[in-house]
């Protein structure tokens, strides 16, 4: 049906004094003896549009006033009588598009985020999630804009795979057989399955991304990843969106520079395109959020080695839940302390012990560490995992054999080191984690439409 987006109603001053038609859902309403007022929102703007009803002109309005009801409103757009630099519509005709009963869950009282997670199909109609998903949209567009403007090729890597990129085994099995007692062993089961071998949902597009980078030079993939990790924390979901560039002829310092530039580009895009949403998050979720993000844009990120970080953590005098020793895998409490207390800004932590990192990372000359880095940010912890990839065939095979990996599952990946191998690097950015950082939201379940977590699927 022909109508004008509410965002355009607010932004196009030339519409004032003209007849307009808008559609939307009733967010709030109030009634008085002679007049009634409806706040309408169509999802294109965080701000609600006030509809003014003269009850002498429109008398039977009771059905229009119920929260959640969808309406089509025709009337004259005028300057607001009470709000400076805003507009409202003097209604001349209202059509109810969809009625909403009194048991509509989103009434005027403030609901907790925990409660709203139980109604994911409706929570997006609240101000909080209206803002979250508009920011998510801008972040996603900025990812593409950043890479496309720098000669990267967008690659679609497969979601069904036979190899475990991270080697952790936390993958969702893909099968057409399901439960069965007909097979003597797993080998026979897999042989009779759809692909004739074990298959799973991808935890990362990196391995296939490297294949593309060895021909295209600079590529990125941006899509869902799946991890069957039973971590019921505010930072983990089983299905998330993953940004993964792979760059040929790039060593670790080169990919660090790309990662920092990308983060700053994304943040700048959100601050520019979502000013109302960012004011909302700044007011309701993290005081000083906008100032924090502006400082990120205008200052260099810190760089620190893992070894330096371990020493600083040990000297901190802080009683961590998980003890700190060289060789340990840093926990969220350690990552937050480094970024929030020591560096007080985003920091690249480099040169991790090879035993706690993945098989594909380039081994450093010291024989103990790998050319890897994690980007840690205040309030969230790690948001990027990054490394230079091992380009030496013998070293790659050694790392895989030490981990007991089945080489035939990675034959294409291994072959890249035989045919014109080059230094190359890449990283993975969890989309939801950068959105947490930008919005000040505290739980990853609140920045994805339908969060998939252990024991919970809607």
PyMOL commands that set and color helices and strands:
alter all, ss='L'
color gray80, all
select helices_A, chain A and resi 6-11+13-15+62-65+113-123+127-148+186-191+206-216+252-273+275-284+289-298+306-315+332-342+354-356+393-402+407-415+431-439+444-446
alter helices_A, ss='H'
color red, helices_A
select strands_A, chain A and resi 19-31+35-41+49-54+70-79+87-98+153-154+160-161+200-201+218-226+239-248+302-305+347-353+369-377+381-389+424-430
alter strands_A, ss='S'
color yellow, strands_A
deselect
rebuild
show_as cartoon
